[in-house]
Amino acid sequence: MKKRYGNYIGAILHHTTGSENQTLKDMENIAKAKGYGAVSYNYLIKRDTKNNQASIKTGRNTYWVGAHTYIENDSKAKKDPLAKGDKNYYNKNWLGIALIGDYEKNQINSDYLENVIKSIAHIIEVINKKQGQKIKYLRGHREVDNTLCPGKSVYLKMDYIRDKVSKILGYTLLK
């Protein structure tokens, strides 16, 4: 794993595509099998199926470059005004937050969604305080690369999520 330098400027929202019952150990095993060395995401949000509460799990240490968003297409990386051709840009400069579960196949429960929003805001507040600079962007993985992630049911709510997280933070997160 490579050490990362500088502050995070944004956060990318993902889903893990597996079962909601996946554990952090499961995620570590998947990442190691892919050669990533550690969980791909900095934070994971897990749903308590009994009460729709969200719990935050710490994944890859923010000290290391992430393994959550690699722009596969060269021309897309070159056209991206932030990445400027760097296919690994988002892994270096953006926080990776994943919802445990498959939100392409499954709908996100509205009560759980509200708890996810609070969790994302909390994560961003912690990072903002830690780095002394505000995260400016919140995007779904699909908004930066050709992928189904963070799943259709979450992707369709990205504007809502961004708006609600912005209101909690007291400033506007950009797309």
C-alpha positions, 0 to 999 in steps of 0.5 A, a space after each residue: 500500500 502507498 502512503 497518501 499525502 494531502 487532504 481529502 477533497 471529496 467522498 465517494 459513496 459505494 455499495 459492497 454488492 454482497 450480503 448485508 451480513 458481510 463482516 469487516 473480516 469478509 471485506 478484508 478477505 475480498 480485498 486481499 484476494 484482489 491484491 489490495 492489502 486491506 479493505 478498499 474503503 475507508 469507512 463502511 456503513 452497516 445496517 442493523 436489520 432489526 431497527 434500521 440503525 446504521 453503524 460505522 465501521 473503520 476500513 482502510 486507514 486514511 493514511 493509505 491511498 484507497 482502492 475504491 475508485 479507479 477510472 478504467 477508461 483512459 478517455 474518461 480520466 482525461 476528460 474528468 476536470 479533477 482527475 486530469 488523466 490520473 486514473 487513480 486520482 479518486 483513490 488518492 484524494 477522495 474518501 471511500 465510504 461503502 454501504 454494506 449490501 447490494 443496492 442494485 438488487 435491493 431497495 434502500 429502506 427509507 429509515 435506514 437511508 436517513 441513518 446513512 445520511 447522518 453517518 456520512 455527515 458524521 464521517 465527513 465532520 470527523 475528517 474535516 476536523 482531523 485535516 482542518 479543511 472541509 471536504 467539498 464534494 460528495 458523489 456516488 461511484 457511478 458519477 465518476 466512472 462507468 459502474 453500477 455502484 453505489 446501486 440503483 436505489 442509492 444512485 437515484 437518491 444521490 442528490 437527496 443524500 448530498 442535500 441532506 448531508 449538506 444541511 447537517 454539515 452547514 455548507 453545500 457539498 458539490 456533485 
